[in-house]
Amino acid sequence: MNYQGTGKTLNKRSRWGSVFLAAAFIFGSGSAHAQAPANDDFANRAVLSGTSVTLEGTVAGSTRETGEPSVAGDNVHGTVWWTWTAPTNGVVEIANLPGLPSYAQASMASVFQGDSLDTLQEVASDSGIWYSELFFKAVAGQTYQIAVTDYQDNSPKQIEMSLVLLS
Protein backbone atom coordinates (compact mmCIF):
# COMPACT_ATOMS: atom_id res chain seq x y z
CA MET A 1 0.00 0.00 0.00
CA ASN A 2 1.41 3.42 -0.94
CA TYR A 3 0.74 6.46 1.22
CA GLN A 4 -0.04 9.78 -0.52
CA GLY A 5 2.31 9.24 -3.43
CA THR A 6 5.42 8.92 -1.28
CA GLY A 7 6.41 5.79 -3.15
CA LYS A 8 7.01 4.04 0.15
CA THR A 9 5.38 0.67 0.48
CA LEU A 10 4.03 -0.35 3.86
CA ASN A 11 3.85 -4.01 4.73
CA LYS A 12 0.46 -4.83 6.25
CA ARG A 13 2.16 -7.25 8.60
CA SER A 14 4.63 -4.66 9.82
CA ARG A 15 3.85 -3.22 13.23
CA TRP A 16 5.95 -0.16 12.39
CA GLY A 17 4.11 0.28 9.11
CA SER A 18 0.83 0.40 11.02
CA VAL A 19 2.29 2.89 13.48
CA PHE A 20 3.58 5.04 10.59
CA LEU A 21 0.27 4.90 8.79
CA ALA A 22 -1.64 5.88 11.93
CA ALA A 23 0.78 8.74 12.66
CA ALA A 24 0.57 9.97 9.06
CA PHE A 25 -3.22 10.17 9.20
CA ILE A 26 -3.19 11.89 12.60
CA PHE A 27 -0.37 14.37 11.96
CA GLY A 28 -0.39 14.56 8.16
CA SER A 29 2.64 14.14 5.99
CA GLY A 30 5.00 17.11 6.31
CA SER A 31 5.02 18.48 2.78
CA ALA A 32 1.89 16.86 1.37
CA HIS A 33 0.24 20.22 1.96
CA ALA A 34 3.32 22.37 1.40
CA GLN A 35 3.23 24.62 -1.61
CA ALA A 36 6.08 24.09 -4.05
CA PRO A 37 8.82 26.73 -3.83
CA ALA A 38 8.80 29.34 -6.62
CA ASN A 39 12.07 27.92 -8.00
CA ASP A 40 10.89 24.28 -7.89
CA ASP A 41 10.91 23.90 -11.67
CA PHE A 42 13.98 24.36 -13.83
CA ALA A 43 12.11 26.88 -16.00
CA ASN A 44 11.49 29.02 -12.89
CA ARG A 45 14.98 28.96 -11.43
CA ALA A 46 15.90 31.97 -9.30
CA VAL A 47 18.51 34.32 -10.78
CA LEU A 48 21.69 35.03 -8.84
CA SER A 49 24.20 37.75 -9.73
CA GLY A 50 27.45 38.96 -8.28
CA THR A 51 30.58 37.43 -6.80
CA SER A 52 29.23 36.67 -3.34
CA VAL A 53 25.56 35.72 -3.01
CA THR A 54 23.30 33.67 -0.77
CA LEU A 55 20.98 30.89 -1.91
CA GLU A 56 18.00 30.85 0.44
CA GLY A 57 14.77 28.90 0.49
CA THR A 58 13.39 25.49 1.33
CA VAL A 59 13.00 22.09 -0.27
CA ALA A 60 9.60 21.61 1.40
CA GLY A 61 7.04 20.87 -1.30
CA SER A 62 9.67 20.59 -4.03
CA THR A 63 9.23 18.03 -6.79
CA ARG A 64 11.23 16.31 -9.51
CA GLU A 65 10.55 17.03 -13.15
CA THR A 66 10.56 14.49 -15.95
CA GLY A 67 14.07 14.39 -17.39
CA GLU A 68 15.68 16.07 -14.41
CA PRO A 69 19.26 14.87 -13.81
CA SER A 70 20.37 13.39 -10.53
CA VAL A 71 21.58 15.92 -7.98
CA ALA A 72 24.68 14.81 -6.06
CA GLY A 73 23.78 11.23 -6.96
CA ASP A 74 20.15 11.55 -5.83
CA ASN A 75 17.45 11.06 -8.45
CA VAL A 76 14.51 10.59 -6.11
CA HIS A 77 13.91 13.71 -4.04
CA GLY A 78 12.52 17.11 -5.03
CA THR A 79 14.84 19.90 -6.13
CA VAL A 80 14.99 23.67 -6.27
CA TRP A 81 16.98 25.62 -8.87
CA TRP A 82 19.08 28.78 -9.28
CA THR A 83 20.96 30.18 -12.27
CA TRP A 84 24.16 32.24 -12.10
CA THR A 85 26.39 33.77 -14.79
CA ALA A 86 30.05 34.15 -13.85
CA PRO A 87 31.12 37.81 -14.05
CA THR A 88 34.82 36.81 -14.24
CA ASN A 89 36.99 33.71 -14.40
CA GLY A 90 37.75 32.05 -11.08
CA VAL A 91 37.16 29.28 -8.60
CA VAL A 92 33.68 29.19 -7.10
CA GLU A 93 32.76 27.75 -3.72
CA ILE A 94 29.18 26.81 -2.84
CA ALA A 95 28.70 25.80 0.80
CA ASN A 96 26.19 25.70 3.64
CA LEU A 97 26.22 28.83 5.78
CA PRO A 98 26.70 28.50 9.53
CA GLY A 99 23.68 29.34 11.63
CA LEU A 100 21.18 26.58 11.07
CA PRO A 101 21.90 23.26 12.77
CA SER A 102 23.17 20.76 10.20
CA TYR A 103 20.12 18.54 10.64
CA ALA A 104 17.87 21.44 9.56
CA GLN A 105 19.67 22.23 6.31
CA ALA A 106 19.23 20.78 2.85
CA SER A 107 22.74 19.90 1.87
CA MET A 108 23.00 18.10 -1.46
CA ALA A 109 23.95 20.30 -4.40
CA SER A 110 25.02 20.03 -8.02
CA VAL A 111 26.16 22.60 -10.57
CA PHE A 112 25.38 22.09 -14.25
CA GLN A 113 25.86 23.81 -17.57
CA GLY A 114 23.11 23.79 -20.18
CA ASP A 115 19.92 25.66 -21.00
CA SER A 116 17.35 22.87 -20.63
CA LEU A 117 16.94 19.73 -18.56
CA ASP A 118 17.89 17.48 -21.47
CA THR A 119 21.15 19.33 -22.18
CA LEU A 120 22.50 19.69 -18.63
CA GLN A 121 26.05 18.52 -18.01
CA GLU A 122 27.27 18.22 -14.42
CA VAL A 123 30.18 20.50 -13.51
CA ALA A 124 30.44 19.73 -9.78
CA SER A 125 28.43 18.14 -6.97
CA ASP A 126 28.56 17.31 -3.29
CA SER A 127 26.35 14.82 -1.53
CA GLY A 128 27.26 15.86 2.00
CA ILE A 129 24.47 14.63 4.23
CA TRP A 130 25.12 17.14 7.02
CA TYR A 131 27.20 19.74 5.21
CA SER A 132 27.79 20.54 1.56
CA GLU A 133 30.78 22.24 0.02
CA LEU A 134 31.77 22.13 -3.62
CA PHE A 135 34.21 23.95 -5.86
CA PHE A 136 34.39 24.49 -9.60
CA LYS A 137 36.24 26.66 -12.12
CA ALA A 138 33.94 29.29 -13.57
CA VAL A 139 34.46 30.96 -16.93
CA ALA A 140 33.43 34.59 -17.39
CA GLY A 141 30.12 34.89 -19.21
CA GLN A 142 29.22 31.21 -18.77
CA THR A 143 25.90 30.41 -17.10
CA TYR A 144 25.66 27.73 -14.43
CA GLN A 145 22.54 26.00 -13.13
CA ILE A 146 22.50 25.09 -9.43
CA ALA A 147 20.22 22.42 -8.01
CA VAL A 148 19.73 21.68 -4.30
CA THR A 149 17.93 18.70 -2.77
CA ASP A 150 17.85 16.75 0.47
CA TYR A 151 18.27 13.09 1.24
CA GLN A 152 14.88 12.77 2.97
CA ASP A 153 11.37 12.56 1.52
CA ASN A 154 9.04 15.44 2.37
CA SER A 155 11.89 17.36 3.93
CA PRO A 156 11.00 20.70 5.52
CA LYS A 157 14.68 21.62 5.49
CA GLN A 158 15.87 25.13 4.84
CA ILE A 159 18.50 26.21 2.33
CA GLU A 160 21.13 28.70 3.41
CA MET A 161 24.13 28.38 1.13
CA SER A 162 26.71 30.82 -0.13
CA LEU A 163 28.13 31.12 -3.62
CA VAL A 164 31.47 32.90 -3.57
CA LEU A 165 33.76 33.58 -6.53
CA LEU A 166 37.11 33.15 -4.77
CA SER A 167 39.55 34.23 -7.45
Buried (B, 14 or more C-beta within 10 A) or exposed (E): EEBEEBEEEBEEEEEEBEEBBEEBEEEEBBBEEBEBBEBBBBEEBBEBEEBEBEBEBBBBBBBBEEEBBBBBEBEEBBBBBBBBEBEEEBEBBBBBEEEBEEEEBBBBBBBBBBEEBEEBEBBBBBBBEEEBBBBBEBEEEEBBBBBBBBBEBBBBBBBBBBBBBEE
